[in-house]
Amino acid sequence: AVVSTQSGHYGRENKKLMYHCQNCEHVQQADNNCIYVNKITHEIDELQNIVGDVITDPTLPRTQDHPCPRCSQCLAVFFQAQSSVADQGMRLYYVCCNQQCNHKWTE
């Protein structure tokens, strides 16, 4: 089907979206003037939003029970925060204390 608009003598306000068959002369007015919908789903990578300077914050707890998956450093800073994913609730976030690594992860 070919889509076109049909406007009378009254300009843009009265435009109608029309379907034209390419095989016959059939023309039909569209039920809805929307011809394209772009649904955007945006997932935020929560780990990217964590600032690496948290390793210097003396008020945050540290753990040696969760080694860094990247460099195997044993010391990591951790904190709990609300996940932006509605069904996950609160999550623990870890940041490697090795300044050359500074890897961020969650478990």
Secondary structure, DSSP 8 states (H G I E B T S, - for coil): -EEEEE--TT-GGG-EEEEE-SSSS-EEE-S-S------------GGGGS-GGGGG-TTS-EESSS--TTT--S-EEEEEEE-SSTTT-EEEEEEES-TTT--EEE-
